[in-house]
Amino acid sequence: MTNKNTPAKRDRILDAAEALFAEHGYDGVTLRRIATRAGVDVALANYHFGKKLDLFQAVFDRRAQTLNESRRDALHACQAIAGDEGPSVEQIIEAFLRPLELAQETGDEGWRHYLALIAYINNSPYWGPRMMSQLFDELVQEFIQALRKALPGARDEDVYWCYHNLSGALTLTLANTGRIDKLSRGKCLSADFQAAYDHMIPFTAAGFRRVCGQE
């Protein structure tokens, strides 16, 4: 007989919660709905995670370390190749973004749901400050430091405002809303992640240089 507390059922609950939270947000989902989608009794979801808030946090935590490691590895790799001069703004931004593209292109719906959930949280004045800083600020500061070196003499506030704009463009891309599909009448597709990042990298790099007085 299969134990009711097997990791497989726990993962099914996390997968179901990840998909539903990404699509409907925190308030649009009940623990019972998550359990139904996972094919388990709601009591089992309570057993593993307790309150809905605890499950929400568990979903957000689950893939964060993997994502952070892939982005940090990309940054360290481009720094190693660049040597003492350090990588260019484009190379730093590419290291920041490409691991997200690769995650979106794996064919694993879980990663698409997770990244859409990040977009939801990052765009929320309630959840953003409560959840993003805990998991991602340390990594972001590493990229900010690299950008400072690539933009000598730039004011800190200019670098942070440029990052703010990069984060906004990234959030919209992660959300994959389909807005650009309709606006462009099918010439651009929000699910074309390679095209999205191919355009975002030079666009935001040029913005960093212009605002930081490096043109």
C-alpha positions in Angstrom: 0.0 0.0 0.0 1.3 3.4 -0.9 1.9 5.7 2.1 -0.3 8.8 1.9 2.7 10.9 2.8 4.9 9.9 -0.2 7.0 12.6 -1.8 5.1 12.0 -5.1 1.8 13.3 -3.6 3.6 16.2 -1.9 5.0 17.2 -5.3 1.6 16.8 -6.9 0.2 19.3 -4.4 3.1 21.7 -5.1 2.6 21.4 -8.9 -1.1 22.0 -8.7 -0.7 25.0 -6.4 2.0 26.4 -8.6 -0.2 26.3 -11.7 -3.3 27.7 -9.9 -1.5 30.5 -8.1 0.2 31.5 -11.3 -3.1 31.7 -13.2 -5.4 33.1 -10.5 -3.2 34.7 -7.9 -3.2 34.0 -4.2 -6.8 35.2 -3.4 -8.3 33.4 -6.4 -7.4 29.9 -5.2 -8.6 27.7 -2.3 -6.7 24.9 -0.6 -9.6 22.6 -1.6 -9.3 23.6 -5.3 -5.5 22.8 -5.1 -6.2 19.4 -3.5 -8.8 18.6 -6.2 -6.4 19.4 -9.0 -3.7 17.3 -7.3 -6.1 14.4 -6.9 -5.6 14.2 -3.1 -7.8 14.9 -0.1 -7.7 18.4 1.3 -6.6 16.9 4.6 -3.4 15.7 3.0 -2.6 19.2 1.7 -3.2 20.5 5.2 -0.9 17.7 6.6 2.0 18.6 4.4 1.7 22.4 4.3 -0.7 23.7 6.9 -2.3 27.0 5.8 -2.7 28.2 2.3 -0.1 30.9 3.0 2.5 28.3 4.0 1.8 26.4 0.7 2.2 29.6 -1.2 5.6 30.2 0.4 6.6 26.6 -0.3 5.8 26.9 -4.0 7.7 30.1 -4.2 10.7 28.6 -2.4 10.9 25.4 -4.3 12.6 26.4 -7.5 14.4 29.6 -6.3 17.7 28.0 -5.4 18.0 26.3 -8.8 17.1 29.5 -10.6 19.6 31.6 -8.5 22.4 29.1 -9.1 21.9 29.1 -12.9 22.0 32.9 -13.0 25.0 33.1 -10.7 26.8 30.5 -12.7 26.1 32.5 -15.9 27.4 35.7 -14.3 30.6 34.0 -12.9 31.2 32.4 -16.3 31.1 35.7 -18.2 33.2 37.4 -15.6 35.8 34.6 -15.9 36.0 34.9 -19.7 36.2 38.7 -19.5 39.1 38.8 -17.1 40.2 41.9 -15.1 38.3 44.3 -17.3 35.0 42.6 -16.5 32.1 41.8 -18.8 30.2 44.4 -20.8 26.7 45.6 -19.9 25.2 43.4 -22.6 27.0 40.3 -21.2 25.9 41.0 -17.7 22.3 41.5 -18.7 22.5 38.3 -20.9 23.7 36.3 -17.9 20.8 37.7 -15.9 18.2 36.9 -18.5 19.1 33.8 -20.5 18.7 31.3 -17.7 15.1 32.4 -17.5 14.6 31.9 -21.2 16.1 28.4 -21.0 13.8 27.6 -18.1 10.8 28.8 -20.2 11.9 26.7 -23.2 12.5 23.4 -21.4 8.9 22.3 -22.1 8.4 21.8 -18.4 5.1 23.6 -17.7 6.1 23.8 -14.1 8.9 26.3 -14.9 6.5 28.4 -17.0 4.0 28.4 -14.1 6.8 29.3 -11.6 8.1 32.2 -13.6 4.6 33.5 -14.2 4.1 33.3 -10.4 7.3 35.4 -10.0 5.8 38.0 -12.3 2.6 38.0 -10.2 4.5 38.4 -7.0 7.0 41.0 -8.3 4.1 43.1 -9.6 2.2 43.1 -6.3 2.7 45.9 -3.8 1.7 43.4 -1.1 3.6 40.2 -2.0 6.6 41.8 -3.8 8.3 43.4 -0.7 7.3 40.4 1.5 8.7 37.6 -0.8 11.0 38.8 -3.6 13.7 40.3 -1.3 14.0 37.2 0.8 15.0 34.9 -2.1 16.4 37.2 -4.8 17.9 40.4 -3.5 21.3 38.8 -2.7 21.7 37.6 -6.3 20.4 40.9 -7.8 23.0 42.8 -5.8 25.7 40.7 -7.3 24.5 41.7 -10.8 24.3 45.4 -9.6 27.9 45.2 -8.5 28.9 43.8 -11.9 27.0 46.6 -13.7 28.7 49.3 -11.5 32.1 48.0 -12.7 30.9 48.0 -16.3 29.5 51.6 -15.9 32.4 53.4 -14.1 31.3 56.7 -12.6 27.6 55.9 -12.8 25.5 57.2 -9.9 24.0 54.4 -7.8 20.5 55.8 -8.2 20.8 55.7 -12.0 21.9 52.1 -11.9 19.0 51.1 -9.7 16.5 52.9 -11.8 17.8 51.2 -14.9 17.5 47.8 -13.1 14.0 48.8 -12.1 13.1 49.2 -15.8 14.8 46.0 -16.7 12.8 44.2 -14.0 9.6 45.7 -15.4 10.3 44.4 -18.9 11.3 41.0 -17.5 8.1 40.8 -15.4 5.9 41.3 -18.4 7.8 38.7 -20.4 7.6 36.2 -17.5 3.8 36.8 -17.2 3.3 35.8 -20.9 0.0 37.7 -21.1 -0.4 37.6 -24.8 -0.7 41.4 -24.9 2.0 41.9 -27.6 0.3 39.2 -29.7 -2.8 41.2 -30.1 -1.1 44.6 -30.2 1.2 43.4 -33.1 -1.6 41.4 -34.8 0.5 38.3 -34.6 3.8 39.7 -35.7 5.2 39.2 -32.2 4.3 36.4 -29.8 4.7 36.6 -26.1 5.6 32.9 -26.1 8.6 33.5 -28.4 11.0 33.8 -25.5 14.1 33.9 -27.6 12.8 36.9 -29.5 11.8 38.5 -26.3 15.2 38.3 -24.7 17.0 39.0 -28.0 15.3 42.4 -28.0 15.4 43.0 -24.3 19.2 42.6 -23.9 20.4 45.3 -26.4 17.4 47.6 -25.5 18.1 47.6 -21.8 21.9 47.8 -22.2 21.5 50.9 -24.4 19.2 52.3 -21.7 21.8 51.7 -19.0 24.5 53.4 -21.0 22.3 56.4 -21.8 21.0 57.0 -18.3 24.4 56.3 -16.7 26.2 58.7 -19.0 28.3 56.1 -20.7 27.4 56.8 -24.3 
